């Protein structure tokens, strides 16, 4: 059975479903530990968020709480041992690096559901993870 599971989340509906699936899988063995990785894409955040001199940090913490609340709930309702880790950087590269250094038995990530043109132009985080992570990868859609 899986002892260490990494779940990469971004707040999308598919990542919430990924957390639910991870919770179910982790619930099959009492020894399983789950690490939930949330990567803040700094470049994207700067483009999407206008700079404000006051309350700059308050908004980001609020957004993070809204994004991660349902994910935390998936593990807490099933009493699953989990740890939340937040990193800054490019999501694809950060997840791959973290997963490959962490010795995980399974990596679970949600698919963003990009169409083929968007996938070709932007790249897909889940595709990068599936191709580059050494552990088995489960993509949830």
C-alpha positions as CSV (number, residue, x, y, z in Angstrom):
1,X,0.0,0.0,0.0
2,X,1.0,3.6,-0.4
3,X,2.9,5.0,2.6
4,X,3.6,8.5,1.3
5,X,1.3,10.4,-1.0
6,X,1.8,13.8,-2.5
7,X,-1.2,15.8,-3.6
8,X,-0.6,18.9,-5.7
9,X,-3.4,21.4,-5.5
10,X,-4.2,24.8,-7.0
11,X,-7.8,25.5,-5.9
12,X,-9.5,24.2,-9.1
13,X,-12.4,21.8,-9.0
14,X,-10.2,19.1,-10.3
15,X,-7.6,19.6,-7.6
16,X,-10.4,19.5,-5.0
17,X,-11.4,16.1,-6.5
18,X,-7.7,15.1,-6.4
19,X,-7.7,15.8,-2.7
20,X,-10.9,13.7,-2.2
21,X,-9.3,10.8,-4.1
22,X,-6.1,11.1,-2.1
23,X,-8.2,11.0,1.1
24,X,-9.9,7.8,0.1
25,X,-6.7,6.1,-0.9
26,X,-4.9,7.3,2.3
27,X,-7.8,6.0,4.3
28,X,-7.1,2.4,3.1
29,X,-4.0,2.2,5.3
30,X,-3.5,3.8,8.8
31,X,0.2,4.3,8.1
32,X,-0.3,6.6,5.1
33,X,1.0,10.2,5.3
34,X,-0.2,12.7,2.8
35,X,1.6,15.9,1.9
36,X,-0.5,18.6,0.2
37,X,1.6,20.9,-2.0
38,X,0.2,24.3,-3.0
39,X,2.5,26.3,-5.3
40,X,2.0,30.0,-5.6
41,X,3.0,31.1,-9.1
42,X,4.5,34.5,-8.3
43,X,4.7,35.7,-11.9
44,X,1.0,34.9,-12.4
45,X,0.0,36.4,-9.1
46,X,1.7,39.7,-9.9
47,X,-0.1,39.9,-13.2
48,X,-3.5,39.0,-11.7
49,X,-3.4,41.1,-8.6
50,X,-3.0,44.9,-8.6
51,X,-0.5,46.1,-6.2
52,X,-1.9,47.8,-3.1
53,X,0.3,49.4,-0.5
54,X,-2.0,48.5,2.4
55,X,-3.6,45.0,3.0
56,X,-1.2,43.5,0.4
57,X,-0.6,40.4,2.6
58,X,-4.1,40.2,4.0
59,X,-5.6,39.5,0.6
60,X,-3.2,36.7,-0.3
61,X,-3.8,34.9,3.0
62,X,-7.6,35.2,2.5
63,X,-7.3,33.8,-1.1
64,X,-5.1,31.0,0.2
65,X,-7.6,30.1,2.9
66,X,-10.4,30.1,0.3
67,X,-8.4,27.9,-2.0
68,X,-7.2,25.4,0.6
69,X,-10.2,25.2,2.8
70,X,-12.0,22.5,0.8
71,X,-8.8,20.6,0.4
72,X,-8.1,20.5,4.1
73,X,-11.7,19.5,4.7
74,X,-11.2,16.4,2.5
75,X,-8.5,15.1,4.8
76,X,-10.0,16.3,8.1
77,X,-13.4,14.8,7.6
78,X,-11.8,11.4,7.0
79,X,-9.2,11.9,9.8
80,X,-6.2,11.5,7.4
81,X,-2.7,12.4,8.6
82,X,-1.7,15.3,6.3
83,X,0.8,18.2,6.1
84,X,0.2,21.3,4.1
85,X,3.2,22.8,2.3
86,X,3.2,26.1,0.4
87,X,6.0,26.9,-2.1
88,X,6.6,29.8,-4.5
89,X,7.7,29.3,-8.1
90,X,6.7,27.8,-11.4
91,X,4.1,25.1,-10.5
92,X,5.2,22.4,-12.9
93,X,8.9,22.6,-12.1
94,X,8.3,23.0,-8.3
95,X,6.0,20.0,-8.1
96,X,8.4,17.8,-10.1
97,X,11.4,18.8,-8.0
98,X,9.5,18.4,-4.7
99,X,8.1,15.0,-5.8
100,X,11.4,13.6,-7.0
101,X,13.2,14.6,-3.8
102,X,10.5,13.5,-1.5
103,X,10.5,9.7,-2.1
104,X,6.7,9.5,-2.6
105,X,4.9,6.3,-3.5
106,X,2.2,8.2,-5.4
107,X,1.6,11.7,-6.7
108,X,-2.0,12.9,-7.3
109,X,-2.8,16.0,-9.3
110,X,-5.9,17.5,-10.9
111,X,-6.1,18.1,-14.6
112,X,-6.9,21.7,-15.5
113,X,-8.9,20.5,-18.6
114,X,-7.1,22.7,-21.1
115,X,-8.1,22.2,-24.8
116,X,-5.4,20.9,-27.1
117,X,-4.4,24.4,-28.3
118,X,-4.1,25.8,-24.8
119,X,-2.1,22.7,-23.8
120,X,0.3,23.1,-26.7
121,X,0.7,26.9,-26.1
122,X,0.8,27.0,-22.3
123,X,1.9,23.5,-21.4
124,X,0.1,21.5,-18.8
125,X,1.3,21.2,-15.3
126,X,-0.3,17.8,-14.9
127,X,1.4,16.7,-18.2
128,X,4.8,17.9,-17.0
129,X,4.3,16.2,-13.7
130,X,3.3,12.9,-15.3
131,X,6.3,12.9,-17.7
132,X,9.0,14.0,-15.2
133,X,8.1,12.6,-11.8
134,X,9.7,9.3,-11.0
135,X,6.8,8.0,-8.8
136,X,3.4,6.8,-10.3
137,X,1.2,9.8,-11.0
138,X,-2.6,9.8,-10.9
139,X,-4.3,12.6,-12.8
140,X,-7.9,13.4,-11.7
141,X,-10.4,15.2,-13.9
